Amino acid sequence: GVTEGERADVPILALRADIDALPIPDTKTDCPYRSTVPDRAHACGHDVHTTVVLGAGLVLADLHAKGLLSRPVRLVFQPAEEVLPGGALGAIADGVLEGVGRILAAHCDPRVDAGKVGLRHGPITSACDRLEIALDGPGGHTARPHLTTDLVTAAARVAIDVPALVARRVDTRAGLALTWGRIESGHAPNVVPQHAELSGTVRCLDLDAWRDAPDIVHEAIDEIATLHRAKSEINYMRGVPPVVNDRESTELLRRAMVARRGMRSVESTEQSLGGEDFSWYLEEVPGAMARLGVRRPGERTVRDLHQGDFDADEYAIRVGVEMFTAAAFLETAAARG
């Protein structure tokens, strides 16, 4: 719908921030913005993303009140980015893209210095799905494994062989990769268990290969499980497609950064194997995501995403605000033609 300050006849520029935290403890020390909630931390920089969009909104609202900004801008604060298939689908269903002509976002990158952003036209993230496998079969005494399914060995072979098989059944340039995060089986050293579980993620650089991935993974698991006389139950959960930046939106962000901070503020970046539900917005409208540098210049240690000690140089917030406000001005100028 149309909210106060938005015009039905002008396409809206949307700025999106994800707001959810991760279920891990915050291990930063002597830090005023350290999490106060036990076993919860903004270890993916979503607090930075939220602050950037809030800051941009405050600046743009002030400029709009002064008659200096005619292009309507919508701020999107989205929950559940970390939960597949992502909160973006719910936000879209609730109408956040109604009237939107373009949507922009930024994501913290601890490998890029604060003061810079990484940009890329085309895919900038990967597709990401989740996989859970249950293996079952007769157990027994470890003295007589030949009378059992030997599920620990079966689970080990699935863990080792399935990723290799999957990678060989698509074009290697597709970057299809299966990585395990959990393997669990058994309770005693002299008992062959009757049940084993594995869970992990499937990531892919290529959209077509991502569409084929469920069948490829199912087939490989069934082959290895059958070889070891184990029954398999597979739960393949679709996640998110790659974030694919369109050329015009990427150029808009580049021009915004150059206008505010010069040519050296923009770096070319590679496609990441991380997943991001911002991709669902780009299935509907044009847009782009920038990699917002958050590394303190000169710092050699990378405080990586999804780690309890992840941290960001707060200077990056100012850079993100400047990028989004400049992009809004450039969009306004383009609309005036």
Helices and strands as residue ranges (DSSP letters): E 12-18, H 46-65, E 73-78, H 88-93, E 100-113, E 117-119, E 122-123, E 127-136, E 140-141, G 145-147, H 151-168, G 172-174, E 177-185, E 191-192, E 195-204, H 207-227, E 231-240, E 244-245, H 247-261, G 263-265, E 266-268, H 278-282, E 287-295, H 315-336
